[in-house]
Every structure is written in structure tokens, then in C-alpha cells.
Amino acid sequence: MTLILDVPEEIEAQLTAAAQARGMPLSDYLRDFIVGHYEEDSDDLRTVTERLSDPQPGITSNQLRKNLGLDS
């Protein structure tokens, strides 16, 4: 897939510098950056979906404190 991005010059310069610091072309750096962030978000969404499909009963803060041994 080919993307065309219109970003402010400041950000373009920062992205270019980051790619150069890693010794890679800007296009490779951006691909890795986008894919990495997508995968993180995708994992978060999957976790949320799983937890919402099997809700657990909640507990009060007092119950939590007692369970953790924080109340005398």
C-alpha cells in the first residue's frame, strides 16, 4: 500500500532525523512506526473486547483495601 502524507515541515524534519539516526530510509522508518503503533492499538482493542465479553463483578474500594491488607 502506498500512502501520501501531508505533515508540517517541523514533523517531517524530526521524522527524517529519526530515520537517519537509525540508518534507515524514511519510508522504512515510517512503515515500522505505523505498523508498530497499529499493532499496539490492535492488542489493546483485543484485550478490551475480551474483558467486555466476560465481565467480572466489581468490588468496592473498601473491599480492595481489605483484600490487599491495607485496612487494620
N, C-alpha and C positions, 0 to 999 in steps of 0.2 A: 504494500500500500504506500502510496506517495501522499504526503501532506505538505501543504504550504501554510506557513505560519507567519503572521504579521505581528512582530513583537517590538516593543520600544528598543531604541538603539542601545540604551544602557544595559538592558537584559541580554540583548544579543552579544554585547561585548563581554558580559560576565560568563555567558554560556560558552562563548568561543574560548575565553581564557581557561575555563574549567576543562574543556576538551583538550586544549593544548597542554595543560598541566598533566593530563593523564596520557598524553602522547597518542591521542586518537582523533580521527576526523570528527567534526561537529555532528555530522549526520549519525554516526555510530553512537556518540555520546547521548544525543537526543533520543535515539531509539531505546538505548538502555535505560535512560532516565524515565521515559514514558512507560515502557513495559514494566519496569520495577515498581513504579507508583501504581500502575493499574493492578498488578498482582497483589500488592499490599491492600488496596481498597477491595479487591475481589475477595481476599481472605477474610477481611473484616466483615463484609457483607454476608459471606457464607456463615461465619460464626453467629452473627445476629439472627440470621434466618433459622439456624439450628436451635438457638436458645428460645426464640419466639415460638417455635413449633412444639416445644416441650417445656412450658413454663413451670417453674418451681414455686412453691408457696414462699412468700416473703416472710421476713422476721423483723421485729421492731429493733430499734437501736438499743433498747434496754436488753432485749434477748441476746443481741450480738455481743454486747459488753459482758453479759453473764457467761456466754459461751466461750469468750476469749479470756475469762478470768480477770476481767478489769474491774469488776464490782466486788467489794469486800462483803 
